[in-house]
């Protein structure tokens, strides 16, 4: 596993792609909650940086319209 991790990180570094190694102090409910919160916040920040509304759900309304149309036919 160590060689796979190092090889993957090196491949990403060679391709000038960012990587991150997350090291958990333990696998408790508290630590997992912290990890999930960090990932949620990272998603929001990344969406904002990309110009995407991370809270928007554009597919939901289209899905509802499509489903209603299909149910009518």
FENSUL-V713212 format. One record per pair of residues at least 24 apart in sequence whose ideal C-beta (glycine too) atoms are under 8 Angstrom apart, sorted by sequence separation. I is the first residue (numbers start at 1). GAP is how many residues later the second one is. If there is no record, write none. Layout:
I	GAP
I	GAP
This chain:
none
